[in-house]
């Protein structure tokens, strides 16, 4: 776990909405969140179980996307080239975070 990222997320609850978009299966994702006490930090999650097409296809983003918001208000933080391509395909900014 990247403790700086977790601290940022914890410290900015209410200021930003945080989501998880993962290619992991739903049970795996829920287990990871539970084991690390992260369940309450995210507004919503999308897993590989929830989509027909995995990243870099943007389907997962559109399951999280609030159409009343501007895409410029979204930032994808990821740790792979696949995440970067998913952000590009979704039309949102990307920040690489080494985990």
C-alpha positions as CSV (number, residue, x, y, z in Angstrom):
1,X,0.0,0.0,0.0
2,X,1.1,3.5,-0.8
3,X,0.7,5.2,2.6
4,X,1.0,8.7,1.1
5,X,-1.8,8.1,-1.3
6,X,-4.0,6.6,1.5
7,X,-3.3,9.5,3.8
8,X,-4.3,11.9,1.0
9,X,-7.5,10.0,0.4
10,X,-8.3,9.9,4.1
11,X,-7.5,13.6,4.6
12,X,-9.6,14.7,1.7
13,X,-12.9,12.9,2.3
14,X,-15.7,15.4,1.7
15,X,-13.4,17.6,-0.5
16,X,-13.1,15.0,-3.3
17,X,-15.0,11.9,-4.4
18,X,-12.8,8.8,-4.6
19,X,-13.6,5.7,-6.7
20,X,-11.9,2.4,-7.4
21,X,-11.8,1.0,-11.0
22,X,-10.1,-2.3,-11.0
23,X,-9.8,-5.2,-13.4
24,X,-9.8,-7.6,-10.4
25,X,-12.9,-9.6,-9.7
26,X,-15.4,-8.2,-7.3
27,X,-14.6,-10.7,-4.5
28,X,-10.9,-10.0,-4.8
29,X,-11.4,-6.2,-4.8
30,X,-13.8,-6.3,-1.7
31,X,-11.3,-8.6,0.1
32,X,-8.4,-6.1,-0.5
33,X,-10.5,-3.1,0.6
34,X,-11.7,-4.9,3.7
35,X,-8.3,-6.3,4.8
36,X,-6.9,-2.8,4.5
37,X,-9.8,-1.0,6.2
38,X,-10.6,1.0,3.0
39,X,-14.3,0.2,2.6
40,X,-15.5,3.6,3.6
41,X,-13.0,5.7,1.7
42,X,-14.6,5.3,-1.8
43,X,-17.9,6.6,-3.1
44,X,-18.2,3.6,-5.5
45,X,-16.2,0.8,-7.0
46,X,-16.1,-1.0,-10.3
47,X,-14.5,-4.4,-10.7
48,X,-13.8,-6.7,-13.6
49,X,-16.9,-8.6,-12.6
50,X,-19.0,-5.5,-13.3
51,X,-17.9,-4.9,-16.9
52,X,-17.9,-6.7,-20.2
53,X,-14.6,-5.1,-21.3
54,X,-11.6,-4.6,-19.1
55,X,-9.3,-1.6,-19.0
56,X,-8.1,0.0,-21.2
57,X,-11.7,0.0,-22.5
58,X,-13.5,3.0,-20.8
59,X,-16.6,1.0,-19.8
60,X,-15.5,0.9,-16.1
61,X,-15.1,4.7,-16.1
62,X,-18.6,5.3,-17.5
63,X,-20.0,3.1,-14.7
64,X,-18.5,5.6,-12.2
65,X,-18.9,8.8,-14.2
66,X,-21.4,11.3,-12.9
67,X,-22.7,13.0,-16.1
68,X,-23.5,16.2,-14.1
69,X,-19.7,16.6,-13.6
70,X,-17.2,17.7,-16.2
71,X,-14.6,15.1,-17.2
72,X,-12.0,17.7,-16.4
73,X,-12.9,17.2,-12.8
74,X,-11.7,13.5,-12.9
75,X,-8.1,12.3,-12.4
76,X,-7.2,8.7,-12.8
77,X,-4.3,7.6,-10.5
78,X,-2.8,4.3,-11.7
79,X,0.3,2.2,-11.7
80,X,0.4,0.8,-15.2
81,X,0.4,1.6,-18.9
82,X,-3.0,-0.1,-19.1
83,X,-4.3,2.4,-16.6
84,X,-2.8,5.3,-18.6
85,X,-4.5,4.0,-21.8
86,X,-7.8,3.6,-19.9
87,X,-7.6,7.2,-18.8
88,X,-6.8,8.3,-22.4
89,X,-9.7,6.3,-23.8
90,X,-12.0,7.8,-21.1
91,X,-10.9,11.3,-21.9
92,X,-9.6,12.1,-18.4
93,X,-6.2,13.1,-17.0
94,X,-3.8,10.5,-15.6
95,X,-1.2,10.5,-12.9
96,X,1.2,7.6,-12.5
97,X,1.8,6.5,-8.9
98,X,4.5,3.9,-8.2
99,X,3.1,1.4,-5.7
